[in-house]
Amino acid sequence: MLLSNSFIPILKNNPSEAKIKSHQLMLRVGMIKQASAGIYSWLPLGFKVMKKIEDIVRQEQNKIGAQEILMPTIQSSEIWKESGRYDDYGEEMLRITDRQNREMLYGPTNEEQVTEIFRSSIKSYKSLPQLLYHIQWKFRDEIRPRFGIMRGREFYMKDAYSFDVSDEEAFYSYNKFFLSYLRTFKKLSLTAIPMAADTGPIGGNLSHEFIILADTGESKIFTDKRIFELDSDDTQLEKGSLESMRKKYEQFYAVTDEKFNKEEFEKIVSKENQLITKGIEVGHIFYFGDKYSKPMGASVDLPGGKKDFVKMGSYGIGVSRLVGAIIEAKYDDKNEIMKWPLSVAPYDIALIPMINKNDASALDKANNINKELLKNNIDAIIDDTDENFSSKIKKMNLIGAPHQIIIGKKSEGDLLEFKVTGEETQNLPLSKIIEIITKQKNSI
Ligand code: 5CA
C-alpha cells in the first residue's frame, strides 16, 4: 500500500484534548475520528487493527467450542421487563421509541436476548452445554465517557453466554472461557491477570476481571506479584486440567478495589510480594446461575423427567478497548515509537525509500521489494511521499509497523537497512528479512 493513497490523516502534534497516550496516538495517526461524545468513526488504520484483534478473539472462542451468532443492536424492552432489569439498568441504557410507540433500546449487553433465543429452541439437557457468542456494538450512556475509545458510549464487544444443566457443568464452561481469555490476551502480546471482581449490574457471585497493568488504567488492583509468573500453556480442555489451572491462579491474592480488604491482603501476602497499582479491564467473566433463566422461563428436561432452569454465565471482552490497551502497553511516547505486536499490526513492515527529486530509483527498489513481500504474504506500507528523511521516519514510527526497511545510502546492492522498529539497524538481504518475518507470523 502506498502512503500517498492511504487515508491516514496524521497530525503534526498531539491533540490537546487527549490525556492518555493511547488516545493521543489514535487521534495523532488518524485511527479514529470523534463523531460525538464517546462515539467514534474508525478510520482505515484503526479499523484494520481492531479487525485483527477481533479475528484472534474469534479464533480462541471457536477453539473452546463456542458458536458464533449475531444478535441485533436494537432490542425490545419486553425481554428486559421479564428479567427485571429494565428499570434497574437506569440512565446508562439508551431507550428509544419506534413509530408504533413500542419501547426499544440499544443493547448495553445481551443476557436477555440470548436467553430468549435459547428458551425458544432448547428443551432438553441432551442439547447442553451450549456456548454462544457474538461480536457486536454496544451502547452505554456512560456519565463520563473518556480516554477516547477506552471508555466510550458506543463500543465493540465480544460477549459470550453459556448454558448448562448443573452448577458443576457451568463451572466447567466458566473455566473454558477463563482459559480462552488467557490465550487470547497472550496472542495479543498482553499479560492480563484474572482478578476476583464485583458483578455489578450483570449479577451473580463468581466473577473475574482480566486486567493489564497501566498507570492510566481506571481499575485499582491489589495483588501478589507472583501471579505474573504463571502461564496456562500446559492446560488441556478437560475438566480436571481446567480446574487446576484456575486454582493455580486463585492461590494468589489478586483483586480489584471493590473486593479489597486491607487486613486480609497484609495477612496473606508478604510485604515483598505486595503490588498495589492500576490497570485496564480488558475482559470480564461472570457466573450467575439462574438469574435470567428463572424469571425468563428458560428450563430444560432433566434425565429423571423433572425440569430445571439452566445455569448461565456471561463472558465479555472489550474488542475496541483492546486497541487502546495495546497502545498503552506498547507505545513509547517519550521517543514517539509505536511497535504493534505482529499479530495485530496494521502493516507487517514499512518501506521507507529516500527519494531524490530527480531520481526515482529508491522508489523503484521499494516497489520491487514490495512485490517479493506480497508473494510471501507480507503486508507492507511504502512511504512514497517526497518528505525529508526525518519526517518520514517519525511518521512511520507512529504508524507502528513492527519492522522497517530504509532504502537509502545504507541499502546497497543486496543488503538492505533493516530495523525491528525502535531497535538497532541490521544489514540483511531481502530473503533473510522475509524469513524472519514469516517465522514470526507462523508462530502467532
Ligand atoms: N454481559 C457482560 C459479559 S458479556 C458484560 O457486559 N460485561 S462488562 O460490562 O464487564 O463488559 C465487558 C467488557 O467490555 C469489559 O471488560 C470492557 O473491556 C469492555 N467495556 C465495558 N464498558 C466499556 C466502555 N464504556 N467502553 C469500552 N469498553 C467497555
Residues whose N, C-alpha, C, O or C-beta is under 5 A from the ligand:
A	BS01	5CA	P108 T109 I149 M150 R151 G152 F155 M157 K158 D159 A160 I202 E281 V282 G283 H284 S314 Y315 G316 I317 G318 R321
